[in-house]
Amino acid sequence: MFAGGSDPREGGFVMRLVAEILVGLLAALHVYIMVMEMFLWTTPRVRASFGSTAEFAEATKVLAANQGLYNGFLAAGLVWALIASDPVGQAAKIFFAACVVVAGLYGAATASRRILFAQALPGAITLAAVLLAG
């Protein structure tokens, strides 16, 4: 699970642990987003969180489900990165965290600035932790 061993006395153990936890939380966030976009898009709670009307949500539910599927793929990639052995696991963590950052930046630029804080920032923090953990 941890590159270079898992002995807590070994240098860098805490940073690797923090990075692993952040990758797991980022995956969980994307499962949550997937569920909202694929299955709960037209509910009042999700409409309120995305600032949409019932009419808009109904008209865009297929598009939202498609977007939700992509968020599910991000979650799946992050989970795979957690269980894959290094060096593949480390490379996958970097790749999928970077994908989250790009998706968040694009969403913030084209849809809502809130996505910058809801997706891009958690992705960037996770990516930084993974890179620092080495």
MARSEMAR-421122 format. One record per residue (C-alpha): x, y, z; residue number from 1. Coordinates in Angstrom, 2 decimals, padded with zeros to 5 digits. Layout:
BEGIN
+---------+---------+---------+-----+
|       X |       Y |       Z |  nr |
+---------+---------+---------+-----+
|       X |       Y |       Z | NUM |
...
+---------+---------+---------+-----+
END
This chain:
BEGIN
+---------+---------+---------+-----+
|       X |       Y |       Z |  nr |
+---------+---------+---------+-----+
|  000.00 |  000.00 |  000.00 |   1 |
|  002.77 |  002.43 |  000.88 |   2 |
|  005.77 |  002.80 | -001.39 |   3 |
|  008.93 |  002.12 |  000.54 |   4 |
|  007.32 |  000.09 |  003.31 |   5 |
|  004.71 |  000.59 |  005.97 |   6 |
|  006.79 |  000.95 |  009.11 |   7 |
|  005.51 |  004.04 |  010.98 |   8 |
|  009.07 |  004.76 |  012.13 |   9 |
|  010.18 |  005.11 |  008.53 |  10 |
|  010.44 |  008.67 |  007.20 |  11 |
|  007.54 |  009.78 |  005.04 |  12 |
|  005.04 |  007.28 |  006.44 |  13 |
|  002.67 |  009.96 |  007.68 |  14 |
|  002.72 |  011.84 |  004.38 |  15 |
|  002.00 |  008.64 |  002.47 |  16 |
| -000.85 |  007.87 |  004.85 |  17 |
| -002.30 |  011.37 |  004.40 |  18 |
| -002.04 |  011.02 |  000.62 |  19 |
| -003.80 |  007.63 |  000.70 |  20 |
| -006.61 |  009.03 |  002.85 |  21 |
| -007.04 |  012.03 |  000.54 |  22 |
| -007.19 |  009.78 | -002.53 |  23 |
| -009.88 |  007.72 | -000.79 |  24 |
| -011.86 |  010.82 |  000.14 |  25 |
| -011.57 |  012.16 | -003.41 |  26 |
| -012.91 |  008.84 | -004.72 |  27 |
| -015.81 |  009.00 | -002.24 |  28 |
| -016.59 |  012.57 | -003.34 |  29 |
| -016.84 |  011.42 | -006.93 |  30 |
| -019.10 |  008.49 | -006.02 |  31 |
| -021.34 |  011.04 | -004.27 |  32 |
| -021.33 |  013.33 | -007.32 |  33 |
| -022.06 |  010.33 | -009.56 |  34 |
| -025.08 |  009.34 | -007.47 |  35 |
| -026.41 |  012.91 | -007.47 |  36 |
| -026.03 |  013.32 | -011.22 |  37 |
| -027.18 |  009.86 | -012.27 |  38 |
| -029.98 |  009.07 | -009.83 |  39 |
| -031.01 |  012.16 | -007.87 |  40 |
| -030.73 |  014.94 | -010.46 |  41 |
| -034.42 |  015.90 | -010.40 |  42 |
| -034.87 |  015.81 | -006.60 |  43 |
| -035.42 |  019.11 | -004.78 |  44 |
| -032.26 |  018.74 | -002.69 |  45 |
| -029.97 |  018.16 | -005.68 |  46 |
| -031.72 |  020.83 | -007.75 |  47 |
| -031.08 |  023.29 | -004.91 |  48 |
| -027.41 |  022.32 | -004.66 |  49 |
| -026.95 |  022.86 | -008.40 |  50 |
| -029.23 |  025.91 | -008.51 |  51 |
| -031.59 |  024.49 | -011.13 |  52 |
| -035.33 |  024.51 | -011.63 |  53 |
| -037.52 |  021.42 | -011.90 |  54 |
| -037.99 |  022.11 | -015.60 |  55 |
| -034.26 |  022.47 | -016.26 |  56 |
| -033.45 |  019.34 | -014.25 |  57 |
| -036.03 |  017.32 | -016.16 |  58 |
| -034.77 |  018.61 | -019.51 |  59 |
| -031.12 |  017.85 | -018.66 |  60 |
| -031.40 |  014.60 | -016.69 |  61 |
| -029.91 |  012.47 | -019.48 |  62 |
| -026.97 |  014.86 | -019.85 |  63 |
| -026.48 |  014.91 | -016.08 |  64 |
| -026.54 |  011.10 | -015.94 |  65 |
| -023.88 |  010.98 | -018.65 |  66 |
| -021.73 |  013.43 | -016.69 |  67 |
| -022.34 |  011.39 | -013.56 |  68 |
| -021.02 |  008.30 | -015.31 |  69 |
| -017.76 |  010.13 | -016.04 |  70 |
| -017.49 |  011.12 | -012.38 |  71 |
| -017.97 |  007.44 | -011.57 |  72 |
| -015.04 |  006.61 | -013.83 |  73 |
| -012.90 |  009.12 | -011.92 |  74 |
| -013.92 |  007.42 | -008.67 |  75 |
| -013.15 |  003.97 | -010.10 |  76 |
| -009.72 |  005.14 | -011.26 |  77 |
| -008.93 |  006.59 | -007.85 |  78 |
| -009.97 |  003.36 | -006.11 |  79 |
| -007.87 |  001.35 | -008.56 |  80 |
| -004.94 |  003.67 | -007.83 |  81 |
| -005.31 |  002.91 | -004.11 |  82 |
| -005.18 | -000.85 | -004.57 |  83 |
| -002.64 | -001.08 | -007.39 |  84 |
|  000.96 | -001.83 | -006.48 |  85 |
|  003.60 |  000.82 | -007.04 |  86 |
|  004.85 |  002.12 | -009.40 |  87 |
|  001.49 |  001.71 | -011.20 |  88 |
| -000.50 |  002.80 | -008.15 |  89 |
|  001.52 |  005.98 | -007.69 |  90 |
|  001.27 |  006.86 | -011.38 |  91 |
| -002.49 |  006.21 | -011.33 |  92 |
| -002.95 |  008.41 | -008.25 |  93 |
| -001.16 |  011.25 | -010.02 |  94 |
| -003.07 |  010.73 | -013.27 |  95 |
| -006.56 |  010.51 | -011.77 |  96 |
| -006.01 |  013.35 | -009.28 |  97 |
| -004.79 |  015.49 | -012.20 |  98 |
| -007.89 |  014.49 | -014.20 |  99 |
| -010.05 |  015.68 | -011.30 | 100 |
| -008.22 |  019.02 | -011.23 | 101 |
| -008.69 |  019.49 | -014.99 | 102 |
| -012.37 |  018.51 | -014.80 | 103 |
| -012.87 |  020.94 | -011.93 | 104 |
| -011.10 |  023.79 | -013.70 | 105 |
| -013.13 |  023.21 | -016.86 | 106 |
| -016.36 |  023.01 | -014.89 | 107 |
| -015.52 |  026.20 | -013.03 | 108 |
| -014.74 |  028.00 | -016.29 | 109 |
| -017.83 |  026.79 | -018.16 | 110 |
| -020.56 |  026.01 | -015.63 | 111 |
| -020.11 |  027.39 | -012.11 | 112 |
| -017.26 |  028.83 | -010.07 | 113 |
| -018.44 |  026.69 | -007.16 | 114 |
| -016.95 |  023.69 | -008.97 | 115 |
| -013.53 |  025.23 | -008.39 | 116 |
| -013.97 |  024.69 | -004.66 | 117 |
| -016.06 |  021.52 | -004.79 | 118 |
| -013.89 |  019.57 | -007.25 | 119 |
| -010.72 |  021.32 | -008.42 | 120 |
| -009.47 |  022.32 | -004.96 | 121 |
| -009.89 |  018.86 | -003.38 | 122 |
| -008.22 |  017.39 | -006.46 | 123 |
| -005.31 |  019.83 | -006.25 | 124 |
| -004.79 |  019.20 | -002.54 | 125 |
| -004.83 |  015.45 | -003.17 | 126 |
| -002.46 |  015.75 | -006.12 | 127 |
| -000.03 |  017.83 | -004.05 | 128 |
| -000.13 |  015.30 | -001.20 | 129 |
|  000.48 |  012.39 | -003.58 | 130 |
|  003.42 |  014.19 | -005.20 | 131 |
|  004.91 |  015.14 | -001.82 | 132 |
|  004.51 |  011.59 | -000.54 | 133 |
|  006.45 |  010.37 | -003.56 | 134 |
+---------+---------+---------+-----+
END
